[in-house]
Amino acid sequence: MPAVTGNSSLEDVCFAVCTELAHVGTVAVLTGGSAATYYAPEAYQSQDADFVITFSSDAERAAVTLRDLGYRELGGTYKHDRNIFTLEFPPGPLAIGDDLVRSYDTNKRGAELLHILSRTDSV
């Protein structure tokens, strides 16, 4: 399991969360300002990661996975004791305005993966 530490960047957090959720049957797609930060970190710097869950075979296992990564839920936001980046899971479906998003990108970094809105959808 990739660790989230006090030194983990937003990108590190996003890859770790998405990878570990995928291991327990949950597909989470990075959206919003955090997706924009991934593509253009020099233009925008988000302080949280917004994931829309598009599929989950076991919501309880997903919650345990987030706890195992060091996150705890406080009022709908997941906070980490040592890392500044929070997690949010806005309700689906995955959409931009009223338009449903039917596809997204999956980026890989070694053994980790990140489901994310496409570059053009996140602008």
N, C-alpha and C positions, 0 to 999 in steps of 0.2 A: 504494500500500500504506500503510495507516495505521501510524504508527510507535508503538512502545512505548518510552517514555522513563522516566527516573527520576521524573518528575512524573505519570505516568499513574496514574489511580485504578484500583481493581479493576474498576469498570464499563468504563473505557476499555480495559483489557486484555481483558476478556471480549468486548466488541464487536469489537476488532481481531482476536483469535484466531478467533472464530467466522466473521467475514466472510472472512478470508483462507483459512481451511480450506474454506469453501463455494466459493471461486473455483477451487479445485483438485479439486472433486468429493467433499469430505468433509463429512458432516453430523455436527456435534458439538453435543450438548445440555448446557447448563449445569445442574448438579445440586447436591445437598448444601448445605453451609453457604454457598457462594458464591451459590446461587440465593436462599437466605433473605436474604442481605445485599442482593441486588439489590432485593427487594421491601420489606425493612424495615431499612435501614442504621442506623437509630437503635437498633434492638433487638439487632442482632448484626453483628459485623464480622469477616468471614473474611479470612484472610491468603493464601488460595490459591483457584484456580479449578478446579473439578472438572467435567470434560466426559466424557460417555459418547459414544463414536463409534457412531452408529446406521447409518452407511453410509460407505464409502470406496471410490472407484473406483481410487485409486492411493496406497497407504500411503507409498511413497517420496516422492512429491510433497508429501504432507502433512508428512512429517518435514523436508523441505527448507524448506517454508513456515515451520515453527516456527523453524528456524535463521535464516531471513531476517528474522524478527521479533526476533531476538536471544536466543532460548532455546536452551539446550543441556541434554541429558538427563544426569542424574546419579542413578543408582540408581532409576529409575522416576519421578523428579520432574524437571520442566523448570524450570530456573532462568535468570533473566535477569541479566546483569552489572550493569545499572543500576536495575532495578525490584525492589521487595521481594516482589511477588506471584508465587508459583510456580504452575505448572500441573500437574495430575494427570489421568490418563486411566484411571479404573478400568474394569475389563472389563465389557462389557455382558452381557446385554441391559439396556436401560433399564427399571428396575424400582424399586418402592418395597417393600421387604421381598420377599415372594413374588409380589406383584402386578405384572404387566407393565404398563408405561405405553404406551398405544397412541397418545396424542396429546400434543403439547406446544405451547407458544406460540412465536411468532416475533415479536420486537419489532424495530422499525426505528428507527434514529437517523441521519437523513440518508441517505447511501448505505451505511451499515453495517447489519448485522443480528445478532441474537442469538437463537438457539434456546435455549429455557429451559423447565424444568418449569413447569407452570401455578402460579399463586399458591397454590391450594388443595393441590396435590401437594407443594409445597415447604415447607409449614408442618409 
